[in-house]
């Protein structure tokens, strides 16, 4: 009988962890959207009139090159949330394609 109680505790702990992860995800989503709006990312993408690469976006936002990695992470979250779409655009140098938004 004691074994069943342990199983119930495990199930309850799993449900609590799942709820915590859900709340954390909601917080990250809302903060990512807030950050995008404050930076002006939607306006820059819209004004660009064609897909914009990460480096072009960073330049338009006047983000220091050392922070481009952070911008990339933010854009990945926003793409995952379906706020922006990711596409491929021709590279300006060397041929090939690169990710654009």
N, C-alpha and C positions, 0 to 999 in steps of 0.2 A: 504494500500500500504506500510506503514511503517513496517508492520509485515514481509513482504517479504524481506526487507532489513536486518532485524535482522536475519532472517534465513540464508541469504547469508553470513553474518558476522560469524555466528556460524559454517557454513560449512567451511569457509575459516580458522577459528581458528582451527577446527578439523584437517584439512589437514596440517596446519603448525605444530601442535603437532605431528601428525603422522610422518611427515618428520623428525622432531627433534628426535623422538624415534628411527626411522630407522637409522639415523646417529650415535646416541649413541650406538646402537646395533652393528653397523659396527666397531666402535672404540673399544668397549669391546672385540669383536671377534678378531680383529687384535692384540690387546695388549695381549690377552690370548695366542694366538699362539706364539707371540714374546717371552713371558715369558717362555712358555714350551720349546722352542728351546734354549733359553739362559740357562735355568736350566739343559738342557740335558735330559729331560724326554723321548723323543722318543728313544734315545740311550739306556737308562737304561731299558726301557720296552723291546726293541728288544734284548738286551744282556741277559735279564733274561730267555729267551727261554720258558717261561710258564707264565700264568697270574700272575701278581704281585699285592699284596694287597697294600692298602694305606700306612700302616706302613712299609712294605718292601720298597716301593718306597721312602718314607721319609727318611728311613735309608740309602738307596743307594745314595740319593741326599745330604745326610748329612744336612738335615733340622732339626732344633731344634724341639723337640716334641711339644713345645708351638705353633709352626707354622703349625702343621698338619691340623688344621681346615682350614687354608688358602689354603693349598695344596688341600684339599678335595673340596673346592669351585672352585678352578681352574680346577680340573679334571672334576667336574660336567659340567662346561661350555664347556670344550673340548669334552666331551662325547655328550653334546647337539648339538655341531657343527659337530658331526660325524668325528672328528679327531681321537678319540680313541673310543674303544668299551668297554662296561662294561659287565662283566660276573660274575659268582659265582665260587668261589674256596673253597675247603675244608679248614676249620680252622685247624691250627696246634694244638691248645689246645681246649679241651672241645667238640669237634665234631661240627657238623653244617657247615654252609657255610658263607662266607663273600664276599663282593664286591671286584673284582679284575679288572685289566685293561690289 
